[in-house]
Amino acid sequence: MTTIKDIAKLSGYSIGTVSRVINNHPDVSEEARRRVEEVIREQNFQPNSNAKQLKQQSNSAITIIVKGNENMFFEGILERVQAQLKESGEDVAVTFLDEYSNEVQAAIQLCALRKPKGFIFLGGNLEFFRMDFDKIDVPCVLLTNTAADLGFSNLSSFTTNDMDAGYAVIDYLIKKGHTKIGIIGGSASKIGSQIGFRRIEGCRRAFEDHGITFDESMQFEPSRFSMSGGYESAQRILKKNPEITALFAIGDTIAIGAMRAIKDMGLSVPEDVSVIGYDGIESARFSIPRLSTIHQDTDALARKGVEDLLLRINYRHPLAHEDVPFSLMEGESVKTIETKKKRSTK
């Protein structure tokens, strides 16, 4: 059966444009309208009339719930999500929460107050979803965490594989000669930041595979996803463990704060302490030195999340759970440490 996704692919236009043509929105070029209608006729595509009627009767907005007021990575995704929803003719509402708040309870309250047609969650604690998400019956998408194992019929998810990425960071640092590695940010417990927990679990596996002991009490400091949190956690870990030669900050915002802390302690990055972040936010490209980081594909996360939600709101499309590939981007903030053997040959 032909779907709106097929029509978009065959016509060369986005799902949002196809949706606007089907729903007779005026803000579509004549060329786009002609091409989309031509493909619809060729494929004998029949939109779901019930879903279309429901859409026309509903004036409620799609609501985006953002966990964390200082998470610059979420700001980047939010901007892209809002732009794509508005391009598709959707009204958008945004709610910001503290990173430790219960986003599912907030969504339940918003359902009662505003009756949104769907939710996009930027960040989420899976325990909150397990406890109460069954009280939400509108289509939803969780970004930057996976809902694949939760089993809810109205919740898709798109994320980066945080365990694999955490493993990649430690593997990279060890190959650069670092064995005294500190980790800052998030929580080492599932009760706290689950994103941080998964990244740290990936780190543990890498240490184990390389035969290096990871002492959490000496090599880890929790932190909020903020520059001030990174600043404070970097100072704490370097004061209690001055042998550390590299820090993995589990968010770029944390890493930028950590680099300032290292400077204020009379040290240099990367000469004294190497730093690597996670997210690939825009400002990390302009830090001094330029930050090495795990780059998450914000364009793909936003696009896939929006397309999935609109397909399920309007056309009863099946759920999707997908890992979006990451890449490790080398900047200027990680130094290679030569082994004693290499130094003795000079």
C-alpha positions as CSV (number, residue, x, y, z in Angstrom):
1,M,0.0,0.0,0.0
2,T,1.3,3.4,-1.0
3,T,2.0,5.7,2.0
4,I,2.6,9.5,2.3
5,K,6.3,8.6,2.7
6,D,6.3,7.0,-0.7
7,I,4.6,10.0,-2.2
8,A,7.3,12.3,-0.7
9,K,10.1,10.1,-2.1
10,L,8.6,9.8,-5.6
11,S,7.8,13.5,-5.9
12,G,11.1,14.8,-4.5
13,Y,9.4,16.9,-1.8
14,S,9.3,16.6,2.0
15,I,6.6,14.8,3.9
16,G,5.6,18.2,5.3
17,T,5.0,19.6,1.7
18,V,3.0,16.5,0.7
19,S,0.9,16.8,3.8
20,R,0.2,20.5,3.1
21,V,-0.9,19.6,-0.5
22,I,-3.2,16.8,0.7
23,N,-4.7,19.2,3.3
24,N,-5.1,22.1,0.8
25,H,-2.8,24.5,2.6
26,P,-2.2,27.7,0.6
27,D,1.5,28.0,1.4
28,V,2.7,25.6,-1.3
29,S,4.2,26.5,-4.7
30,E,2.2,25.7,-7.8
31,E,5.1,23.6,-9.1
32,A,5.2,21.5,-5.9
33,R,1.4,21.1,-5.8
34,R,1.3,19.9,-9.4
35,R,4.1,17.4,-8.9
36,V,2.7,16.0,-5.7
37,E,-0.8,15.7,-7.1
38,E,0.6,14.0,-10.2
39,V,2.3,11.3,-8.1
40,I,-0.8,10.9,-6.0
41,R,-2.8,10.2,-9.2
42,E,-0.1,7.8,-10.6
43,Q,0.0,5.8,-7.4
44,N,-3.7,5.9,-6.8
45,F,-3.0,7.2,-3.2
46,Q,-6.0,7.5,-0.9
47,P,-5.4,9.5,2.2
48,N,-7.0,8.3,5.4
49,S,-10.2,10.3,5.4
50,N,-10.9,9.7,9.1
51,A,-7.5,10.9,10.2
52,K,-7.7,13.9,7.8
53,Q,-11.1,14.8,9.3
54,L,-9.8,14.5,12.8
55,K,-6.9,16.8,11.9
56,Q,-9.2,19.4,10.4
57,Q,-11.4,19.4,13.6
58,S,-8.4,19.8,16.0
59,N,-6.9,23.1,16.8
60,S,-4.5,21.9,19.5
61,A,-0.8,22.2,19.1
62,I,2.0,19.7,19.0
63,T,3.8,20.1,22.3
64,I,7.6,19.8,22.8
65,I,8.8,19.0,26.3
66,V,12.4,19.9,26.9
67,K,14.3,18.5,29.9
68,G,17.0,20.9,31.0
69,N,17.1,24.7,30.9
70,E,20.8,25.0,30.1
71,N,21.3,22.0,27.7
72,M,22.6,23.7,24.5
73,F,22.4,20.4,22.6
74,F,18.6,20.3,23.1
75,E,18.4,23.9,22.0
76,G,19.9,22.9,18.6
77,I,17.4,20.1,18.2
78,L,14.5,22.2,19.4
79,E,15.2,24.9,16.8
80,R,15.1,22.3,14.0
81,V,12.0,20.5,15.3
82,Q,10.1,23.8,15.6
83,A,11.1,24.8,12.1
84,Q,10.0,21.5,10.5
85,L,6.7,21.5,12.4
86,K,5.9,25.0,11.3
87,E,6.9,24.2,7.7
88,S,4.2,21.4,7.9
89,G,1.6,23.9,9.0
90,E,1.5,22.7,12.6
91,D,1.0,24.9,15.7
92,V,3.8,24.3,18.2
93,A,4.0,24.8,22.0
94,V,7.2,24.3,24.0
95,T,7.5,23.5,27.7
96,F,10.8,23.6,29.5
97,L,11.5,21.5,32.6
98,D,14.3,21.1,35.0
99,E,16.5,18.1,34.0
100,Y,15.4,16.2,37.1
101,S,11.7,16.9,36.7
102,N,9.1,14.2,35.7
103,E,8.3,14.9,32.1
104,V,5.6,12.3,31.9
105,Q,3.6,13.8,34.7
106,A,4.0,17.2,33.0
107,A,2.6,15.7,29.8
108,I,-0.4,14.2,31.6
109,Q,-1.2,17.6,33.1
110,L,-0.8,19.3,29.6
111,C,-3.2,16.7,28.1
112,A,-5.8,17.8,30.6
113,L,-5.2,21.5,30.1
114,R,-4.4,21.9,26.4
115,K,-5.4,18.6,24.7
116,P,-2.3,18.5,22.4
117,K,-2.5,16.3,19.4
118,G,1.0,14.9,20.1
119,F,4.2,15.2,22.1
120,I,7.9,15.3,21.3
121,F,10.1,14.7,24.3
122,L,13.6,16.0,24.2
123,G,15.2,13.8,26.8
124,G,13.4,11.5,29.1
125,N,13.7,9.2,32.1
126,L,12.5,5.8,31.1
127,E,11.4,5.0,34.7
128,F,8.9,7.9,34.5
129,F,7.6,6.4,31.3
130,R,7.3,3.0,32.8
131,M,5.3,4.3,35.7
132,D,2.8,6.6,34.0
133,F,3.0,6.8,30.3
134,D,0.0,4.5,29.8
135,K,-2.1,7.6,30.9
136,I,-1.2,9.3,27.6
137,D,-3.1,8.3,24.5
138,V,-1.9,10.7,21.8
139,P,1.0,9.9,19.5
140,C,4.4,10.7,21.0
141,V,8.1,10.7,20.1
142,L,11.1,10.4,22.5
143,L,14.3,11.9,21.2
144,T,17.8,11.1,22.6
145,N,16.6,8.1,24.5
146,T,15.2,4.7,23.3
147,A,11.7,3.5,24.1
148,A,12.1,0.3,22.2
149,D,11.8,-2.0,25.2
150,L,8.8,-0.1,26.8
151,G,6.1,-1.6,24.6
152,F,3.8,1.4,24.3
153,S,1.8,1.5,21.1
154,N,1.9,5.3,20.8
155,L,5.6,6.0,21.5
156,S,8.4,6.0,18.9
157,S,12.0,6.9,19.7
158,F,15.1,8.1,17.9
159,T,18.5,8.3,19.7
160,T,22.2,7.9,19.5
161,N,23.6,4.7,20.9
162,D,25.1,6.2,24.1
163,M,26.8,3.1,25.3
164,D,28.7,2.6,22.0
165,A,29.6,6.3,21.9
166,G,30.9,6.2,25.5
167,Y,33.0,3.2,24.6
168,A,34.3,5.0,21.6
169,V,35.5,7.9,23.7
170,I,37.5,5.8,26.2
171,D,38.9,3.6,23.4
172,Y,40.1,6.8,21.6
173,L,41.7,8.3,24.7
174,I,43.5,5.1,25.6
175,K,44.8,4.8,22.0
176,K,46.1,8.4,22.5
177,G,48.1,7.1,25.5
178,H,45.8,8.1,28.3
179,T,45.2,5.7,31.2
180,K,44.3,8.1,34.0
181,I,40.9,9.3,32.7
182,G,38.2,11.1,34.6
183,I,34.5,11.3,33.7
184,I,32.4,14.3,34.6
185,G,28.6,14.9,34.1
186,G,25.3,13.1,34.6
187,S,24.9,10.3,37.1
188,A,26.5,6.9,37.4
189,S,23.2,5.5,38.6
190,K,20.0,4.8,36.6
191,I,18.1,6.8,39.2
192,G,19.7,10.0,38.0
193,S,20.6,10.9,34.5
194,Q,19.9,7.8,32.3
195,I,21.7,9.4,29.3
196,G,24.7,9.9,31.5
197,F,24.4,6.4,33.0
198,R,24.4,4.7,29.6
199,R,27.4,6.8,28.4
200,I,29.3,5.8,31.6
201,E,28.4,2.2,31.2
202,G,30.0,2.3,27.7
203,C,33.1,3.8,29.3
204,R,33.2,1.0,31.9
205,R,33.1,-1.6,29.1
206,A,36.0,0.1,27.3
207,F,38.1,0.2,30.4
208,E,37.4,-3.4,31.1
209,D,38.3,-4.5,27.5
210,H,41.6,-2.6,27.7
211,G,42.4,-4.2,31.1
212,I,42.3,-0.8,33.0
213,T,40.6,-0.5,36.4
214,F,38.0,2.2,36.7
215,D,37.7,3.6,40.2
216,E,34.4,5.5,40.3
217,S,35.2,7.2,43.6
218,M,38.4,8.8,42.1
219,Q,37.5,9.0,38.4
220,F,33.9,10.2,38.3
221,E,32.1,13.4,39.4
222,P,28.4,14.0,38.7
223,S,27.2,17.3,37.2
224,R,24.2,19.0,35.7
225,F,24.3,19.6,31.9
226,S,25.5,23.1,32.3
227,M,28.8,25.1,32.0
228,S,28.7,25.9,35.7
229,G,28.2,22.2,36.5
230,G,31.1,21.3,34.3
231,Y,33.3,24.0,35.9
232,E,32.6,22.7,39.4
233,S,32.8,19.0,38.7
234,A,36.2,19.5,36.8
235,Q,37.7,21.3,39.8
236,R,36.5,18.6,42.2
237,I,37.8,15.7,40.3
238,L,41.2,17.3,39.5
239,K,41.7,18.3,43.1
240,K,41.0,14.8,44.4
241,N,42.9,13.1,41.6
242,P,45.6,15.3,40.2
243,E,47.1,12.3,38.2
244,I,44.2,12.6,35.6
245,T,45.5,13.4,32.2
246,A,42.2,13.4,30.3
247,L,38.6,14.3,31.1
248,F,35.5,12.9,29.3
249,A,32.7,15.4,29.8
250,I,29.4,13.6,28.9
251,G,28.1,16.9,27.3
252,D,29.8,19.6,25.4
253,T,28.3,22.3,27.6
254,I,29.9,20.5,30.6
255,A,33.2,20.3,28.6
256,I,33.3,24.0,28.0
257,G,32.8,24.7,31.7
258,A,35.5,22.2,32.5
259,M,38.0,23.8,30.1
260,R,37.5,27.1,31.9
261,A,38.0,25.4,35.3
262,I,41.3,23.9,34.1
263,K,42.5,27.3,33.0
264,D,41.6,28.8,36.3
265,M,43.6,26.1,38.1
266,G,46.7,27.3,36.3
267,L,46.7,24.3,33.9
268,S,46.3,24.1,30.1
269,V,44.2,22.1,27.6
270,P,45.5,19.8,26.2
271,E,49.1,20.2,27.5
272,D,48.2,19.3,31.1
273,V,44.7,17.9,30.8
274,S,43.0,16.7,27.6
275,V,39.2,17.2,27.3
276,I,36.7,15.5,25.1
277,G,32.9,16.2,25.0
278,Y,29.7,14.7,23.7
279,D,27.0,16.2,21.4
280,G,28.8,18.2,18.8
281,I,27.0,21.5,19.6
282,E,27.8,24.5,17.3
283,S,29.7,26.5,20.0
284,A,32.2,23.7,20.5
285,R,33.6,24.4,17.0
286,F,34.6,27.9,18.2
287,S,36.0,27.1,21.7
288,I,39.8,27.6,22.3
289,P,41.1,25.0,21.8
290,R,38.5,23.5,19.5
291,L,36.7,20.8,21.4
292,S,37.0,17.1,20.4
293,T,33.6,15.5,20.7
294,I,31.1,12.9,19.8
295,H,28.9,14.4,17.2
296,Q,25.2,13.6,17.2
297,D,23.3,14.2,14.0
298,T,20.7,16.8,15.2
299,D,19.3,17.2,11.7
300,A,18.5,13.5,11.4
301,L,17.1,13.3,15.0
302,A,14.8,16.3,14.4
303,R,13.7,15.2,10.9
304,K,13.0,11.6,11.8
305,G,11.2,12.6,15.0
306,V,8.9,15.1,13.2
307,E,8.2,12.9,10.2
308,D,7.3,10.0,12.4
309,L,5.0,12.0,14.6
310,L,3.2,13.6,11.7
311,L,2.8,10.3,9.9
312,R,1.2,8.7,13.0
313,I,-1.0,11.7,13.8
314,N,-2.4,11.9,10.3
315,Y,-2.0,8.5,8.7
316,R,-1.7,5.9,11.5
317,H,1.8,5.0,10.4
318,P,3.5,2.2,12.4
319,L,5.9,3.0,15.3
320,A,9.7,3.4,14.8
321,H,12.7,2.9,17.1
322,E,16.0,3.8,15.6
323,D,19.6,4.5,16.5
324,V,21.0,7.5,14.5
325,P,24.7,7.1,13.8
326,F,27.3,9.2,15.7
327,S,30.8,10.2,14.8
328,L,33.9,11.1,16.8
329,M,35.2,14.5,15.7
330,E,38.8,15.3,16.5
331,G,39.5,18.9,17.5
332,E,42.4,20.4,19.3
333,S,41.6,19.5,22.9
334,V,43.2,16.0,23.1
335,K,46.9,15.5,23.3
336,T,48.7,12.2,22.4
337,I,50.8,11.0,25.3
338,E,54.0,9.2,24.2
339,T,54.9,6.0,25.9
340,K,58.2,5.7,27.8
341,K,59.4,3.3,25.1
342,K,58.9,6.0,22.5
343,R,60.6,8.7,24.5
344,S,63.7,6.5,25.2
345,T,64.4,6.1,21.4
346,K,64.8,9.8,20.9
